[in-house]
Amino acid sequence: MTHPVRDLDEVVHQRVRLGILAVLTETKRADFTFLRTTLELTDGNLSRHLQVLETAGYVAIEKTYERRRPRTWVRATRQGRTAFAREVAALRALLDRVSPEEGP
């Protein structure tokens, strides 16, 4: 039997990337500004984490224009939603091991 910590995904487990996927699994897509504000990040910080997630195939990024203004949309891919679900399951399994079922 392996320890649940071995099931944590190094790409997803980082706090910001976990937050990005958490937000994106609640909706079909979100724009860059919403993610930045919701997660309280700088543009550069969010951009870097989105690059990592995109490289892993966990998010898709679409750049559009609305009234001549650039807008960046981000959505979790099927692979990203699966990775997030697996991460949540691994975290639950880990918590189950360290949390007593009964109080003191």
Number of C-alpha atoms within 10 A of each C-alpha: 3 6 10 16 12 10 15 19 15 10 16 24 16 12 9 17 21 19 17 25 23 17 19 22 20 10 10 11 17 19 16 19 16 12 19 17 11 12 14 12 14 11 13 10 12 19 14 12 17 22 15 15 23 18 12 13 15 24 24 17 19 11 11 12 9 7 7 7 7 9 14 13 16 20 23 28 21 13 13 22 18 14 21 26 15 16 20 17 15 19 17 12 16 17 12 12 12 8 10 9 8 5 5 4
